[in-house]
Amino acid sequence: MRKVLAVAGLLTLAGLAAAPQAAMAQKPTKISGVIAGRNGADMMVRTATGTTTVTLNNATQVQEKKGALKLKKSSMAMTSLIPGLKVDVEGTPGPNNSLVATSVKFTSGDLTTANEIAGGVNPTAQQASANAAAIGANQQAIAANKAGIAANAAGEDSLKNRMNNMGSYETKATATVYFANGSSVVDAKGKTDLAALAAKTKGINGYMVQVAGYASATGNAAVNDQLTDARAQNVIEYLEQTGNIPLYRMLAPAAMGTSHPAASNATAEGQAENRRVVVTIVVNKGVAGN
């Protein structure tokens, strides 16, 4: 009996000694930095000491600091994790010095800045000063500058700029979903095409999904912008819920308005072609090369 009690005592002491070590092993790791790129479920975060690979999953909580993320659909929060965004990440150590994220937090101001950078509409102070000097020196420069500003305001090439800022990507597959006039509802044909596209992702390693919504040049411009945003988000929602594509593989949806028409808006047929959402499956060329 004494031996049994002695052994039990030793096991108890061993358990007490191991408890702090287990607690230390489970202590979360925190890093702060800027998102440098996205690659499938992985997000590269550049910190003051280097770059850390952060792995996202369905359990990762994405939040705006000092309040819940105020988006039209809270499920879209993970698509806000775009390159150029300053983030605070908390998680547990993963393989190869990576970090499995339990939470990612950022401010609304930092998200606005990242979106401006992605769209190519956030010039530096030096560029602004140079533009001002050019304006004062040459009237032709003024006209050229105004034309450039107008093009940016119309969303010209914003999707191209966004993709360029995210790194070098290779297109693997694409699908176009068309919408009725004034509608953001995905019809039966669109659902079939999206399901077929989602099935193609099964054999693609490290894929990401880019969604861009467009409208025809009819009606109010503000309404068209809202329509393109709603169309893009409804497509993302369908891909997530029915196509089983996790949100951490979605790039931030692009509402392109009436820019980049696929056909002439002078005819009803052309307008129908312009009321669309283009979904593209992309892979970082480094991954594609492997």
C-alpha angles and dihedrals in degrees: 000000000000090000091051092050091047092052091047090051092051091050090050092051091047090051092050091049092048094048096074090047091052090048090051091049091054095046108125121246120227128200134172125204148105125293106248098181148334126237116174108296091348126092121192112220118192112212133177090270101042142291123316125196109228117196117212126202139169091275094056111113115219113197142169112233117252095019145009117299106269103217129139088249118025089208088068091066095099092056087064090073096101130154113278094036118128110226143177111217128195122186150116127282114270135186121306093016092301126142124231103215121229092172139009119193133186141158126255089238092056090048091052091050092048091051091049091051091047090052093047094239101114107087119189122247089254092054091048090051091049091050091051091052091049091050092053093047103045134023090205089059088054091056092047092048092050090050090052092049091049091051091051091047090054090053094249111174092350092131091050091049091049093052092045090053091051093058136256112325133182121215114235103172140348140195133187123213118198127209138205118251110286092001134117095184116122106230128213094268091051092050091051092050092047092049090052091049092048090053090058092061092068092082098038118096118217095359126171129195124228117194122191124181125205138183137202118255094253127107130009117346093222091051090049090053090052091048094052090049092048092047093051093047093048090052091050090049091053093047090051099044102035105017092047092227107151117233093238087070092056122097116216108286115249120221101201099176113199096335121119098021114203091211141005116295089212092088134049090237092054092048090053090055091051095054094083151117118221116208118195129188108213136180129197106255091233089060093042089054090056 
